[in-house]
């Protein structure tokens, strides 16, 4: 019987996976897990689902590559007798460029076009495509299908996409793409379930994890977002700098004589909360720290989010709903509270008890804005796309960024 969907979601230091059974209009979760801390002491964890056993075990005492992480996932699938059932593998692909705005069959032509987008997402795209190759080797009978983080933002108006650059550069693909789209797609679906077709009206979703961004949505469709051409833009993140004056880049190139590779390392891996604090890029560590620099890093994180909420509310002409999601958004009541205080001028009122308890609705009775906490589920969003996937792929130019 081949009726199962495997979803693979690879990051710079982790590999999340889930298996779903096709069950009417909704995917039924059979198993979910992740390989975490690939660059330190990797662990394999599997949540109990559909009567299966929970797993939490070390994969190694030393850092491992994505190949070994994937082998750990394959062993779990084999142990649970799932390999023979999988006929579709859904991959979260960070960058789909301008051509890929819906789930797409990952044939060689498509993969060639996606490889050309690696300079736009240098940390993630290569990893995503490596996982596609590993999955195709393990499951040659299954369709390999890409779902793109950029696709959700393709509905934005043109003015939200273009920069003040010469038109030839815009036409060559130097535009704002936006990211975390699969997370936002999942939240939009949850808002539709809660509110109906209006999906919460004018909504700002705060995806706050190690990577962080905000998205303004009107009736569940992306209107504006804080990430742009790359995953560096917008908010201060765990180790990424967020929005930066281009003059800083010129200074680093001309005066500090940094190479391209040194710039990538600095901006993606040594900046953000880690760089500002000098302590950690982990919000839990910063909140617990007595170091003034750690407190300043948290202050900067909150300040930039508060400022961007104002900008996105202006783009929509108001705000009806604010949603927190992802690791920090779901698990840091203090951060939620401070952000809501910063945005109180929009009519946001937080209920302290609800916020600490962590239920879905955390706003108080007098708040003009509904404040919600909704768990992220990128794997579920990919599985939902797999259910409606049609094998015909959209045309791809194969040209990438020109």
Residue, then its C-alpha position, 0 to 999 in steps of 0.5 A: x500500500x502506497x498512501x503516505x507522504x514524507x515531509x522533509x524540512x532541512x535547516x543549517x543545523x537540523x532536519x525535521x521530518x514527518x509522515x502523513x497518511x492521505x486521509x480525505x481532505x486533511x493529512x493524518x499525522x503518523x509520525x513526526x521527529x527531528x535531528x537537531x544540533x548537527x554541528x554540536x552533539x546531534x540527537x534524534x527525537x521522534x514524537x509518539x504518534x499513531x501508537x508508535x514509540x517515542x524516541x530520543x537518542x544521540x546520533x554521535x558525540x561529534x558534529x555530523x553532516x546532513x547525510x548522516x542525519x538523513x540516514x538516522x531519519x531513514x532508520x526510523x522510517x524503516x523501523x516503523x515499516x513506512x518506507x514501502x508506503x511512501x509515494x510522495x516526498x514533500x520538500x521545504x525549499x527556501x527559495x523558489x525565485x519568481x518561477x515557482x509559486x506552487x508545489x512543483x515536481x522536482x525533475x532535473x530541469x526544475x532542480x537545475x533552475x533551483x541550483x541557480x538560486x543558491x546565491x540568494x539563499x546560500x545557507x539553506x538552498x544547498x542543504x534543501x537540494x542535498x536532501x532532495x538527492x538523498x530522498x530520491x536515492x532512498x525512495x526511487x519510487x516516490x515523487x519528489x515535490x518542492x514547496x517553496x517558502x517564497x511562494x506565499x508572498x507572490x500575492x504581494x503588490x508590485x510596489x512591495x517587491x521592488x527596490x529603488x534600483x535601475x529597472x534592468x536589475x529589477x527585471x533581472x530578479x533583484x527584488x524582495x521575495x519574502x520567506x517563511x511562507x510555509x509557516x505563514x500559509x499554515x497560520x493563514x489556514x488556521x485563521x480561516x478555520x477560526x474566523x472564516x473567509x476573512x481569516x482574521x482581517x488585517x493580520x500581522x504574523x510574527x514568526x519568531x525563531x532563530x530566523x525571524x520575520x513578520x508578515x502582514x496578511x489581509x484576509x489570509x493573503x500576504x501584503x508585505x513582509x520584513x524579509x526581502x531579497x534574502x533571509x538576512x533582511x528585516x528583524x534582528x535574528x539569532x545570528x543574522x543581522x537583520x536590516x542593515x544600511x548598505x553603506x555598512x557593507x560598502x565600509x566592510x568591503x572597502x575599509x575593512x577589506x572583508x572578502x565575500x566569504x567573510x561577509x557571509x560568515x559575519x552577517x549570517x553566523x556572527x551577528x544578531x542576538x549573538x553578536x550584540x550580546x556576545x553571550x548567545x543567540x538563544x533567547x532563553x539564555x539571554x533572558x536568564x543572563x545577568x549580563x547587560x549586553x544580553x539584556x540589550x540584545x533582547x531590548x533590540x529584538x523587541x524594539x525592531x519588532x515593535x517598529x516593524x509592526x507599526x510599518x506593516x500596520x500602516x501598509x494595511x491601514x490598521x490591525x485586527x489580529x496579531x499572531x505569534x508563532x515559532x520557537x520564541x513566539x510560542x514559548x517566550x511569554x516575556x517577549x510576547x508581553x514586551x512586544x504587545x506593550x510596544x504596540x499598545x498604541x494600535x489597541x493591543x491589550x494582553x491578558x497576563x494570565x492567558x499569556x503565561x498559560x500559553x493558550x491560543x487567545x492571549x488578548x484581554x477583553x478590552x483589546x481592539x486586536x485579537x492576539x493569538x499564539x498558534x504553533x508553527x507547522x511547516x511540515x503540515x503545510x507541505x503535507x496539505x500542498x501534497x494532497x492537492x498537488x498536480x504533477x504538471x510543473x509551471x514553466x521554469x526559465x532555468x536562468x535564475x538570477x541574471 
